Amino acid sequence: MAESQQVFCPNCAALVVADDINIAALVGKCAGCNHIFRLPLADVPAVGRGGTLALEEGPPSRPSGIVHEPGFDGELNLRMRWFTPGLIFLLFFCIAWDGFLVFWYSMALVGDPPKAEQFWLMVLFPICHVAVGVGLTYFTLAGFLNQTRLRIDRDELDVRHGPVPWWGNRRVAVLEIQGIEIDATSKENGQQQFSLSLHHTDGRQLVLLSSIAIRQAEYIGYVLAEHLEVPLHRNDVGSASGVPQFVQRIAGALGRRKNLRS
């Protein structure tokens, strides 16, 4: 039989009854002083979908490209560079691709003008190539220049990518974070890629980082979970079967639905 535990308000030291405790969200509320606080992780058992990592084993070694910056008043600051050696190949590829497009359009716009039919053909034919070139060049530029900054203060977790504008910026209240999860996603150049996400108290799973190496995911996930005092889960199902993660989740949800009906 499990041993019962009592929770006391960190603000006024009053006993917090079970009805005022949300185990799923790891949050409690004191009826005496209306103080909302996060439950200590050590007092609550954590169950992960693919396995819960033990934080007491100690942090993994910090990989290169990640800087742990000091903060004020308990603030956590992490900074991760996007640069990988593969971007060097993309840089030369973009130079060759964009250079050919410049040469192509210089033939159409400079010198003796071609006939009207030929002119529009030369202008419109490479439009798709231009779109690919713009996208690849933007991606490569972001890879060389961008960094991801994760900051946690008393109130919220803030994720920002820049200086080149990129999607995925997030700001989430600390009390709304239920856990951190590491997921195997896809493979790039034969290497498994991972994503780092958080479990929201409303049931959503919000992606913080995607297409990162396992060492980066493990280190950042550990630091975030330890600082927030929430469970750290790891789900490697996608790497074993090769099936995309979202397909497995849909299949699992349909299976659970079928079991409920039967």
WOFENHU-V947375 format. One record per helix or strand. SS is the DSSP state (h for helix, s for strand). FROM is the first residue (numbers start at 0). LEN is the number of residues. If there is no record, write none. Layout:
ss:from:len
SS:FROM:LEN
SS:FROM:LEN
This chain:
ss:from:len
s:6:2
s:14:2
h:17:3
s:20:2
s:26:3
s:35:3
h:40:3
s:51:1
h:54:3
s:65:4
s:75:6
h:85:24
h:115:9
h:126:19
s:146:6
s:155:7
s:169:4
h:173:3
s:176:12
s:190:10
s:204:8
h:213:15
s:230:5
h:236:5
h:244:17
